[in-house]
Amino acid sequence: MPQNSYSRDRKVKVLATLGPASGSPAMIAKMHAAGVDAFRMNMSHGEHKAHAANVKSIRALEKKVGRPITILADLQGPKLRIGTFAKGPVTLKTGGKFILDSQKKKGDVKRVTLPHKEILEVLTKDQILLLDDGKIRLRVTKADGKSVETKIMTGGELSDRKGVNVPDAVIPMSALTDKDRRDLTFALDQGVDWVAISFVQRPEDVAEARKLIGGKAALLAKIEKPAAIDRLDGILELSDAVMVARGDLGVELRPEQVPPLQKLIVSKARELGRPVVVATQMLESMIKSPTPTRAEVSDVATAIYDGADAIMLSAESAVGEWPVESAKMMDRIAERVENDPAYADRVHFTETLPEGTTADALAAASYNIARTIDTSAIVCFTSSGSTARRVARERPSVPLLVLTPDRKTARRVGLLWGAHAVVTRDVTNFEEMIAKAKRMSLRHNLAEAGSQIIVTAGVPFGTPGSTNLLHVVRLTGDELKR
C-alpha cells in the first residue's frame, strides 16, 4: 500500500453510516475527502451483496489514497415487537387497561400478542413497558409469566409490529440472534475491522460475541440499555471500544437522563483507555436541510469537548439528502472546537491515571513531555495497537503517528483519537527505529526540520505488549534524503 502525506487537521474521528444515499464508490470517495475517517455498515438494513460492494469500494479507495480506512459492521441485535391487530391500528386511552399475552391471535383495543416469552416471564408488578419507541407507556399491574395486564400511562395510536422496550428488566436472551450470527460470519469474511454488537445488557453478552469473532476484528459494545449502565465497568473491561447509542437510550430512559449518562460513559471509557463513539441524531436536521441547527452543532461540540474518540453520522449520511455536507460540517465543528484555547483544559477534565505498568507509565510520560517541551509529534511503534491506545488516552496536544507492520492494526486504530496510522515494515534495532520515526514524521507532514519528536517502542522489537522505551530526538530535515 503506497503512503502519502495525507492527514487530518483534527484529532477526533468521524464515523459515517453508509446507505442508499451514500452507497456508491463516487459518494464514498467524496465523503472520505470531506472528512470521514471510518465507515459503518448497518446490518439492520441492506443485503449482503450491497454491503460487500461497499467494502470493495472502500478498499479500492484505501489503495488509491494510500491510507488505511476503517470499516465497522454494526449487528442488529434482537428486535422485540408486538403482534398484529385484526382491524388495523387501535387507540389506547390514557388511564385504561391493556393486556399483552402469548395467545396466537390478532389483537384489538383490549389486548395484543407479545411473541417473546422471555419478556413475559420476567415482568413483575410496577415495571414499565414502552411501545412504539416510547410513544406509548404502560405500567404492569398483574403478571403471571404468560400474560401481563397493564395500566396505560401514556396512550396513543398503536399499529402492527411496533417495537417493545423494557427499561426496568434484564431480559434473559442473547444479544446475538440467528440473523446476527449470519451477518457476523459475512462481515468477518469481508475483512471488516470492527464489529459492533447491539442489545448489550451484561458482560456475558460481550464475552459471547468476542468468542465468535475469534480475534478477526475488534469488538465495540453499544451502550443502549439501562441494564448495561449498571454493568458498565464489566462491559468496558471485555470490549475494545464502546458506543453511546443515544437513540435507544433515549427511548428506554427519560430524555433528560441521557446527557449525564453520555458524560459518564465517555469518562469511564477514557479512564480504561477504550475508544468511545458518540452516536445518533448528532446532525439530524441535515437529513433534509443543508445546514444543521445551532443546538445540533452545540451537541457535537460537547461530545468533542468531553473527549470522545469519534462522532457518528447515522441517517444523515445513510439516507439523508446532504451526506457530503454533513461530513464537512462534522469536520468543521471538530476543527473549530480543537482550536479553542479552552479545549485542552476541557478535554482533560477526565483524570486518566496510569496503571502500574511500564507501558502506561511511558504513555503518561509522553503526554507530560509533549506538554513540557516543544515537540511536534509522538511516534508510536506498535504491532497490536495497545501502545497507541494508551498514548491516545492521555489526549496529548501533538499528533500521534502510529507505525505498524500490521495493516489490520492500522485500520483498527482509525477509531482512535488523534491516531495517524501508517503501515510500514517493522524495525529490528534502535538506530533503524529512530531513523524511521524521523523519516515518517517528515513524510507525513507531522514535523519539520529543527523540531523534536517523541518516540515510543518495545524492546525486543516485534514483541507485542513490550513497550519499554521512550526517546526524544531532534530532526535535521535531511532524513528524507537517506
C-alpha positions in Angstrom: 0.0 0.0 0.0 1.6 3.3 -1.0 1.8 6.0 1.6 1.4 9.8 1.2 1.4 12.9 3.3 -2.4 12.9 3.8 -3.5 13.7 7.4 -6.5 15.4 9.1 -6.2 18.7 10.9 -8.1 17.4 13.9 -7.9 14.5 16.4 -11.5 13.4 16.9 -12.6 10.9 14.2 -15.7 11.0 12.1 -17.6 7.7 11.5 -20.3 7.8 8.8 -23.1 5.2 8.1 -23.5 4.0 4.5 -26.9 3.6 3.0 -28.9 4.3 -0.2 -27.7 7.9 -0.2 -24.1 7.1 0.1 -23.5 3.5 -1.2 -21.6 4.3 -4.4 -17.9 4.4 -5.0 -18.1 8.1 -6.0 -20.0 9.1 -2.9 -17.8 7.1 -0.6 -14.8 8.9 -2.1 -16.5 12.3 -1.7 -17.4 11.6 1.9 -13.9 10.5 2.8 -12.4 13.6 1.2 -15.0 15.7 3.1 -13.7 14.3 6.4 -15.0 10.8 7.1 -12.3 8.6 8.7 -14.4 5.4 9.1 -17.5 3.9 7.6 -20.3 2.0 9.3 -22.3 -0.7 7.7 -25.7 -1.0 9.4 -26.6 -4.7 9.2 -30.2 -3.9 10.1 -30.7 -2.7 6.5 -29.5 -3.7 3.1 -28.5 -7.0 1.5 -25.1 -8.7 1.9 -24.5 -8.0 -1.8 -24.7 -4.2 -1.2 -22.5 -4.3 1.9 -19.9 -6.4 0.0 -19.9 -3.8 -2.8 -19.3 -1.1 -0.2 -16.4 -2.9 1.3 -14.9 -3.4 -2.1 -15.3 0.4 -2.8 -13.7 1.3 0.5 -10.7 -1.0 0.0 -10.2 0.4 -3.6 -10.3 3.9 -2.2 -7.9 3.0 0.5 -5.4 1.8 -2.1 -5.9 5.0 -4.1 -5.3 7.4 -1.3 -2.6 5.3 0.4 -4.2 5.5 3.8 -5.9 2.8 5.9 -9.6 3.3 6.2 -11.7 1.7 8.9 -14.9 -0.4 8.3 -17.3 -1.2 11.1 -20.1 -3.7 10.8 -23.0 -2.9 13.2 -25.1 -6.0 14.1 -28.8 -5.5 14.5 -29.4 -7.4 17.7 -32.8 -8.7 18.9 -35.9 -6.7 17.7 -38.7 -7.0 20.2 -42.1 -6.3 18.7 -45.8 -6.8 19.4 -48.1 -8.9 17.1 -50.7 -7.6 14.7 -54.3 -6.2 15.0 -57.4 -7.7 13.5 -58.9 -4.4 12.3 -55.9 -2.1 11.8 -54.5 0.4 14.3 -56.1 0.9 17.7 -56.2 3.9 20.1 -55.1 3.2 23.6 -56.6 5.7 26.1 -54.6 7.0 29.0 -55.8 5.5 32.3 -57.3 2.5 30.6 -56.2 -1.2 30.7 -54.3 -3.1 28.1 -53.1 -6.7 28.1 -50.1 -8.3 26.3 -50.1 -12.1 26.2 -48.8 -15.2 24.4 -52.1 -16.0 22.6 -51.6 -16.6 18.9 -54.5 -14.5 17.6 -54.8 -11.0 16.3 -55.2 -8.1 18.7 -57.8 -5.4 19.4 -58.2 -2.4 21.7 -58.0 -4.6 24.8 -55.0 -6.9 24.0 -52.3 -7.9 21.6 -49.8 -10.7 21.3 -46.3 -10.3 22.7 -44.4 -13.1 21.0 -41.4 -13.0 23.3 -41.9 -15.4 26.3 -38.6 -14.1 27.7 -40.3 -10.7 28.4 -43.5 -12.2 29.7 -41.6 -14.4 32.1 -39.5 -11.6 33.7 -42.1 -8.8 34.0 -43.4 -8.0 37.5 -45.8 -5.5 39.0 -45.0 -1.8 38.6 -42.4 -2.4 35.8 -42.7 -0.2 32.7 -43.3 -1.3 29.2 -42.7 1.1 26.3 -44.3 0.6 22.8 -43.5 2.3 19.5 -40.2 4.0 20.5 -41.6 5.1 23.9 -44.6 6.9 22.5 -46.9 4.6 24.5 -46.1 4.0 28.1 -47.6 1.1 30.2 -47.2 0.1 33.8 -47.6 -3.6 34.8 -50.4 -4.2 37.3 -50.5 -8.0 37.0 -48.2 -10.6 35.6 -48.2 -14.4 35.7 -45.5 -15.4 33.2 -47.8 -15.9 30.3 -49.6 -12.5 30.1 -49.3 -9.1 31.7 -52.1 -6.7 32.5 -51.0 -3.0 32.3 -52.3 0.4 33.1 -51.9 2.9 30.2 -49.8 5.7 31.5 -49.4 7.5 28.1 -51.9 6.5 25.4 -52.0 6.9 21.6 -52.4 5.1 18.3 -50.8 1.6 18.2 -50.4 -0.4 15.0 -48.9 -3.8 13.9 -45.5 -4.9 15.0 -44.4 -1.8 16.9 -41.3 -2.1 19.0 -41.2 -3.1 22.7 -38.8 -1.7 25.2 -38.4 -3.0 28.8 -36.2 -0.4 30.6 -36.6 -1.9 34.1 -35.7 -5.5 33.4 -32.7 -7.6 32.3 -34.2 -9.9 29.6 -32.7 -13.4 29.5 -31.9 -13.6 25.8 -28.7 -13.5 23.9 -27.5 -10.2 22.3 -26.9 -12.2 19.1 -29.8 -13.5 17.0 -29.5 -16.1 14.2 -29.5 -13.2 11.8 -26.7 -11.6 13.7 -24.6 -14.7 13.5 -25.1 -14.9 9.8 -24.3 -11.2 9.4 -21.2 -11.7 11.6 -19.9 -14.6 9.5 -20.4 -12.4 6.4 -18.7 -9.4 7.9 -15.7 -11.3 9.1 -15.4 -12.9 5.7 -15.3 -9.4 4.2 -12.5 -8.5 6.5 -14.2 -5.7 8.4 -12.1 -4.0 11.1 -14.7 -3.6 13.9 -17.9 -5.4 14.8 -20.5 -3.5 16.9 -23.0 -5.5 18.9 -26.4 -4.3 20.0 -28.7 -5.2 22.9 -25.8 -5.5 25.3 -27.1 -6.0 28.9 -24.2 -7.6 30.7 -20.5 -8.5 30.3 -21.5 -12.1 29.3 -23.0 -10.7 26.1 -19.7 -9.2 25.1 -17.8 -12.4 26.0 -20.2 -14.4 23.8 -19.6 -12.1 20.8 -15.8 -12.0 21.4 -15.6 -15.8 21.3 -17.5 -15.9 18.0 -15.3 -13.1 16.5 -12.2 -15.0 17.5 -9.8 -12.1 17.1 -10.7 -11.5 13.5 -12.0 -8.0 14.2 -12.1 -5.6 17.2 -15.3 -5.5 19.2 -17.4 -2.5 20.0 -20.2 -2.7 22.6 -23.2 -0.4 22.0 -24.5 1.0 25.3 -28.1 1.5 24.6 -29.9 -0.2 27.5 -30.2 0.9 31.2 -29.1 -2.6 32.3 -25.8 -2.0 30.5 -25.2 1.1 32.6 -25.5 -1.0 35.8 -22.7 -3.3 34.5 -20.7 -0.7 32.6 -17.3 -1.5 34.2 -17.5 -5.2 33.4 -18.7 -4.5 29.8 -15.8 -2.0 29.3 -13.3 -4.5 30.5 -14.3 -7.0 27.9 -14.8 -4.6 25.0 -12.3 -3.0 22.6 -14.5 0.1 22.4 -18.0 1.3 23.3 -20.6 3.5 21.6 -23.0 5.8 23.4 -26.1 4.8 21.4 -28.3 7.7 22.4 -31.2 6.8 20.2 -32.1 3.6 22.1 -31.0 5.1 25.4 -33.4 7.9 24.8 -36.3 5.5 24.3 -35.8 3.5 27.5 -34.8 6.5 29.6 -36.3 9.9 30.1 -34.6 12.4 27.6 -33.1 14.4 30.5 -31.3 11.3 31.8 -29.2 10.8 28.6 -26.8 13.7 28.7 -25.3 12.8 32.2 -25.1 9.2 31.1 -23.3 10.2 27.9 -20.7 12.0 30.0 -20.4 9.1 32.4 -19.8 6.5 29.6 -17.3 8.8 27.8 -15.4 9.3 31.1 -15.4 5.7 32.1 -14.2 4.6 28.7 -11.4 7.1 28.7 -10.3 6.0 32.2 -9.9 2.5 30.9 -8.4 3.5 27.6 -11.2 2.3 25.4 -12.2 4.3 22.3 -15.7 5.8 22.7 -18.1 6.8 19.9 -20.9 9.2 20.5 -23.8 8.5 18.1 -27.4 9.2 16.9 -29.1 12.4 15.9 -26.0 14.5 16.0 -26.9 16.4 12.9 -30.5 15.0 12.5 -31.9 18.1 10.7 -29.3 17.6 7.9 -31.3 14.6 6.7 -33.4 17.2 4.9 -31.5 20.5 5.4 -28.1 21.6 4.0 -27.3 23.2 7.4 -27.8 22.0 11.0 -29.5 23.7 13.9 -27.3 25.6 16.4 -28.4 23.1 19.0 -27.0 20.2 16.9 -23.7 22.0 16.4 -23.5 22.6 20.2 -24.3 18.9 20.8 -21.5 17.7 18.5 -19.1 20.2 20.1 -20.0 19.0 23.6 -19.0 15.4 22.7 -15.7 16.6 21.3 -15.0 18.8 24.4 -15.8 15.7 26.6 -13.0 13.8 24.7 -14.9 11.3 22.6 -12.7 9.4 20.2 -15.3 9.5 17.4 -18.6 11.2 16.4 -21.0 9.4 14.2 -23.4 10.2 11.4 -26.4 7.9 11.1 -29.4 8.7 8.9 -27.7 11.9 7.9 -25.2 10.0 5.7 -27.2 6.8 5.1 -30.5 8.2 3.8 -30.1 12.0 4.0 -30.1 14.4 1.2 -26.8 16.0 2.2 -24.3 13.3 3.2 -21.2 15.1 2.0 -22.3 18.4 3.6 -22.9 16.5 6.8 -19.4 15.1 6.8 -17.9 18.6 6.1 -20.0 20.0 9.0 -18.6 17.4 11.4 -15.1 18.2 10.2 -15.5 21.9 10.6 -17.1 21.7 14.1 -14.3 19.4 15.2 -11.5 21.6 13.9 -13.1 24.7 15.4 -13.5 23.1 18.8 -10.0 21.7 18.9 -8.6 25.1 18.1 -10.4 26.6 21.0 -7.8 27.7 23.6 -10.1 26.2 26.3 -10.2 22.8 24.6 -7.1 21.4 26.2 -8.4 22.0 29.7 -11.9 20.7 28.9 -10.7 17.5 27.2 -8.5 16.7 30.3 -11.4 17.1 32.7 -11.4 13.3 33.0 -8.5 12.1 35.0 -6.7 9.1 33.4 -4.4 7.6 36.0 -1.9 5.2 34.6 -2.0 1.6 35.7 1.2 0.1 37.4 2.7 -1.0 34.1 5.8 0.2 32.2 3.6 0.8 29.1 1.2 3.0 31.0 4.0 4.9 32.7 5.7 5.7 29.3 2.3 6.8 27.8 1.8 9.2 30.6 5.4 10.4 30.3 4.9 11.0 26.6 2.0 13.3 27.3 3.9 15.2 30.0 7.0 15.6 27.8 4.8 16.9 24.9 3.2 19.4 27.4 6.5 20.5 28.9 8.9 20.9 25.9 8.3 21.9 22.3 7.6 18.7 20.3 5.8 18.1 17.0 4.5 14.6 17.3 4.6 11.3 19.3 5.7 8.4 17.2 4.5 5.0 18.4 5.8 1.7 17.1 3.2 -1.0 17.7 2.1 -4.3 16.4 -1.2 -4.8 18.3 -2.2 -1.1 18.7 -2.2 -1.3 22.6 0.6 1.3 23.0 -1.3 3.7 20.7 -4.4 3.3 22.8 -2.5 4.1 25.9 -1.0 7.2 24.5 -4.3 8.4 22.9 -6.0 8.0 26.3 -3.8 10.9 27.6 -5.1 13.2 24.8 -1.7 14.7 24.0 -1.5 18.1 22.4 0.5 16.8 19.4 -0.4 14.3 16.7 0.1 10.6 17.3 1.9 8.8 14.5 1.2 5.1 14.7 3.7 3.0 12.8 2.8 -0.7 12.5 3.7 -3.6 10.2 0.1 -4.9 10.5 -2.5 -3.5 8.2 -5.3 -4.8 10.4 -3.9 -2.8 13.3 -3.6 0.3 11.2 -7.2 0.0 10.2 -8.5 -0.6 13.7 -6.8 2.5 15.2 -9.0 4.5 12.7 -11.4 5.0 15.6 -8.7 6.2 18.0 -8.4 9.8 19.0 -5.5 11.6 17.3 -4.0 8.5 15.7 -2.5 8.8 12.2 -1.7 5.2 11.2 0.9 4.2 8.7 1.7 0.6 7.5 5.4 0.1 7.3 8.0 -2.6 7.7 8.9 -3.5 11.3 12.3 -2.3 12.6 15.0 -4.5 14.0 17.2 -2.2 16.0 17.3 1.2 17.8 19.1 3.1 15.0 16.6 1.9 12.4 13.7 2.8 14.7 14.9 6.4 15.2 15.7 6.9 11.5 12.2 5.6 10.5 10.4 7.7 13.1 12.2 10.8 11.8 11.6 10.0 8.1 7.9 9.2 8.6 7.2 12.3 10.7 8.6 14.4 7.9 7.0 12.5 5.1 3.5 12.8 6.7 4.0 16.5 7.5 3.7 15.9 11.2 7.1 17.5 11.9 9.7 19.7 10.2 13.4 20.3 10.3 14.6 21.5 13.7 11.6 20.2 15.5 11.6 17.4 18.1 9.6 14.2 18.2 8.9 11.7 21.0 9.4 8.0 20.1 8.0 5.0 22.0 8.5 1.4 21.2 9.2 -2.0 22.8 12.4 -3.9 23.0 12.9 -6.6 21.8 11.3 -5.3 18.6 8.3 -7.1 17.2 7.1 -8.4 20.6 3.5 -7.3 21.3 3.0 -5.6 24.7 6.6 -5.0 25.4 6.6 -1.1 25.3 9.6 -0.1 27.5 11.4 2.6 25.5 10.9 6.4 25.2 13.3 8.7 23.3 13.2 12.4 22.3 15.0 13.3 19.2 15.5 16.4 17.0 15.1 16.3 13.2 17.6 17.9 10.9 15.5 17.8 7.7 18.0 15.6 5.9 16.3 12.3 6.9 14.2 12.1 3.7 17.4 12.2 1.6 18.5 8.9 3.1 
